[in-house]
Amino acid sequence: MPSSADIRLGTLPEPPAPPNAAQLFHTMLARHPSLQVQLANIEKAKQDYRLENFRLYPDVVMHGSAVYVTDLSTDAHLLIGGVTVDIPIWDFGAQLNTMRARRDTYHAEQARLGAVGDDLSSELVRIYEEIYSETQRMLTLQVEAGKLDRDLRVAQSQEQQGIGQPVTTIDAEVAVIDKQEELEVHQSKLLLLYADLQKAMGGTWKWLR
């Protein structure tokens, strides 16, 4: 008679061991591409703000020249210098408003960095909770599968001894198959959660290489 191993429908790869949560959080917050992109956005907004702020200052240009004159009897040196100051007085506050807008954008990008980090952390916690839930469910199913496997072996033994009915053995085999199918469904869900975890980490952690 076939055993529970003989009637297994398929084989899925074993899920990996759960990674260290503290280490994953540290890696994610230090190297996640989304955070790196946001840091670049902050730096760009900062430079735009600084540029517009500098434009509020007047443009100052210093220039000078020197002339040497001689008529063979008298030498003369003529030095000319000057400063030009350009102050925009007719922009009606446009430049000041532009500077303030760049400043607000800079502060908004800084605040956005915290929001990105919070979103990434929340997603990581959610996946960890689902991984834990699926792992506990699989442990329960494995215990139930072990009990059904023992029932199948008892039914097979009783049938061989002539004290059991074939239908009892068939029912036990069907129960084992159903439980294995349920276990493999949850195992597939667990593998998908680890794939989600790898995606959420932005490539900074991988279990499929």
C-alpha positions as CSV (number, residue, x, y, z in Angstrom):
1,M,0.0,0.0,0.0
2,P,1.2,3.5,-0.7
3,S,2.4,5.7,2.2
4,S,1.9,9.4,2.7
5,A,5.3,10.0,1.0
6,D,4.1,8.2,-2.1
7,I,0.9,10.2,-2.5
8,R,2.5,13.6,-2.1
9,L,1.4,15.7,-5.0
10,G,4.3,18.0,-5.5
11,T,7.4,19.5,-4.0
12,L,8.0,23.2,-3.2
13,P,11.3,24.7,-2.2
14,E,11.7,25.1,1.5
15,P,11.2,28.7,2.7
16,P,14.3,30.4,4.1
17,A,14.9,31.0,7.7
18,P,13.4,34.3,8.9
19,P,16.1,37.0,8.6
20,N,17.1,39.2,11.6
21,A,14.5,42.0,11.8
22,A,16.8,44.5,13.4
23,Q,19.5,43.9,10.8
24,L,17.0,44.3,8.0
25,F,15.6,47.6,9.4
26,H,19.2,48.9,9.7
27,T,20.1,47.9,6.1
28,M,16.8,49.2,4.7
29,L,17.1,52.6,6.4
30,A,20.7,53.0,5.3
31,R,20.6,51.7,1.7
32,H,17.1,51.5,0.3
33,P,16.9,53.1,-3.2
34,S,13.8,55.1,-2.3
35,L,15.5,56.8,0.6
36,Q,18.6,57.5,-1.6
37,V,16.4,59.0,-4.2
38,Q,14.7,61.2,-1.6
39,L,18.1,62.3,-0.2
40,A,19.0,63.4,-3.8
41,N,15.7,65.3,-4.0
42,I,16.5,67.1,-0.7
43,E,20.0,68.0,-2.0
44,K,18.6,69.4,-5.2
45,A,15.9,71.4,-3.4
46,K,18.6,72.8,-1.1
47,Q,20.8,74.0,-3.9
48,D,17.8,75.5,-5.7
49,Y,16.9,77.4,-2.5
50,R,20.4,78.6,-2.0
51,L,20.6,79.8,-5.6
52,E,17.4,81.8,-5.4
53,N,18.5,83.2,-2.0
54,F,21.8,84.5,-3.5
55,R,19.8,86.2,-6.3
56,L,18.3,88.5,-3.7
57,Y,21.7,90.2,-3.2
58,P,22.7,93.0,-5.5
59,D,25.1,92.3,-8.4
60,V,28.4,94.1,-7.8
61,V,30.9,94.6,-10.5
62,M,34.3,96.2,-10.0
63,H,36.2,97.5,-13.0
64,G,39.2,99.6,-13.5
65,S,41.7,100.8,-16.2
66,A,45.1,102.5,-16.3
67,V,46.4,104.9,-19.0
68,Y,50.0,106.0,-19.5
69,V,50.5,109.2,-21.4
70,T,53.7,110.8,-22.6
71,D,54.6,113.7,-24.8
72,L,58.4,113.1,-24.6
73,S,58.8,115.8,-21.9
74,T,56.1,114.9,-19.4
75,D,54.8,111.6,-18.3
76,A,51.3,111.1,-16.9
77,H,49.6,108.1,-15.4
78,L,45.8,108.1,-15.4
79,L,44.0,105.5,-13.2
80,I,40.3,104.9,-13.6
81,G,38.2,102.7,-11.4
82,G,34.6,102.1,-10.6
83,V,32.0,100.0,-9.0
84,T,28.7,99.0,-10.6
85,V,25.8,97.9,-8.4
86,D,22.8,96.3,-10.0
87,I,19.7,96.2,-7.7
88,P,16.4,94.9,-9.0
89,I,13.8,97.3,-7.7
90,W,11.0,96.8,-10.1
91,D,10.4,93.0,-9.7
92,F,7.5,93.7,-7.2
93,G,8.7,90.9,-4.8
94,A,8.9,88.3,-7.5
95,Q,12.4,87.1,-6.6
96,L,11.5,87.1,-2.9
97,N,8.5,84.9,-3.6
98,T,10.5,82.6,-5.7
99,M,13.1,82.2,-2.9
100,R,10.3,81.5,-0.4
101,A,8.8,78.9,-2.7
102,R,12.2,77.2,-3.1
103,R,12.6,77.2,0.7
104,D,9.2,75.7,1.3
105,T,10.0,73.0,-1.3
106,Y,13.3,72.2,0.5
107,H,11.5,71.8,3.8
108,A,8.8,69.7,2.2
109,E,11.4,67.3,0.7
110,Q,13.0,67.0,4.2
111,A,9.6,66.1,5.7
112,R,9.0,63.7,2.8
113,L,12.2,61.7,3.8
114,G,10.6,60.8,7.1
115,A,7.4,59.8,5.4
116,V,9.2,57.5,3.0
117,G,11.1,55.9,5.9
118,D,7.8,55.4,7.8
119,D,6.1,53.8,4.7
120,L,9.0,51.4,4.2
121,S,9.1,50.4,7.9
122,S,5.3,49.9,7.9
123,E,5.5,47.6,4.9
124,L,8.3,45.6,6.5
125,V,6.4,45.1,9.7
126,R,3.3,44.0,7.8
127,I,5.2,41.4,5.9
128,Y,6.9,40.2,9.0
129,E,3.6,39.7,10.7
130,E,2.2,37.8,7.8
131,I,5.3,35.6,7.7
132,Y,4.9,34.8,11.4
133,S,1.2,34.0,10.9
134,E,1.8,31.7,8.0
135,T,4.7,30.0,9.8
136,Q,2.4,29.3,12.8
137,R,-0.3,28.0,10.5
138,M,2.1,25.7,8.8
139,L,3.3,24.3,12.1
140,T,-0.3,23.5,13.0
141,L,-0.9,21.9,9.7
142,Q,2.2,19.8,10.0
143,V,1.0,18.4,13.3
144,E,-2.4,17.6,11.8
145,A,-0.7,16.0,8.8
146,G,1.4,13.8,11.1
147,K,-1.7,12.6,12.9
148,L,-3.4,11.8,9.6
149,D,-0.3,10.0,8.4
150,R,-0.4,7.8,11.5
151,D,-4.1,7.1,10.9
152,L,-3.3,6.1,7.3
153,R,-0.6,3.6,8.5
154,V,-3.0,2.1,11.0
155,A,-5.7,1.7,8.4
156,Q,-3.2,0.1,6.0
157,S,-2.1,-2.3,8.7
158,Q,-5.6,-3.2,9.6
159,E,-6.5,-3.8,6.0
160,Q,-3.5,-6.1,5.5
161,Q,-4.5,-8.1,8.6
162,G,-8.0,-8.5,7.2
163,I,-9.6,-6.5,10.1
164,G,-10.1,-3.2,8.2
165,Q,-12.1,-2.1,5.2
166,P,-10.4,-0.8,2.0
167,V,-12.8,2.2,2.1
168,T,-11.3,3.2,5.4
169,T,-7.8,3.2,3.9
170,I,-9.0,5.2,0.9
171,D,-10.6,7.8,3.1
172,A,-7.4,8.1,5.1
173,E,-5.4,8.5,2.0
174,V,-7.7,11.3,0.7
175,A,-7.5,13.0,4.1
176,V,-3.7,12.9,3.9
177,I,-3.7,14.3,0.3
178,D,-6.1,17.1,1.3
179,K,-4.0,18.1,4.3
180,Q,-0.8,18.1,2.1
181,E,-2.5,20.3,-0.4
182,E,-3.5,22.7,2.3
183,L,0.0,22.7,3.7
184,E,1.5,23.4,0.3
185,V,-0.9,26.3,-0.3
186,H,0.3,27.9,2.8
187,Q,3.9,27.1,1.9
188,S,3.4,28.8,-1.4
189,K,2.0,31.9,0.4
190,L,5.0,31.9,2.7
191,L,7.4,31.8,-0.3
192,L,5.5,34.7,-1.9
193,L,5.8,36.7,1.3
194,Y,9.5,36.2,1.3
195,A,9.5,37.5,-2.3
196,D,7.5,40.5,-1.1
197,L,10.1,41.0,1.6
198,Q,12.9,41.0,-0.9
199,K,10.9,43.5,-3.0
200,A,10.2,45.7,0.0
201,M,13.9,45.8,0.8
202,G,14.6,47.3,-2.6
203,G,17.3,44.8,-3.5
204,T,19.3,45.3,-0.3
205,W,18.4,41.8,0.9
206,K,17.8,38.7,-1.2
207,W,16.9,35.2,-0.5
208,L,16.6,34.2,-4.2
209,R,20.0,34.6,-5.9
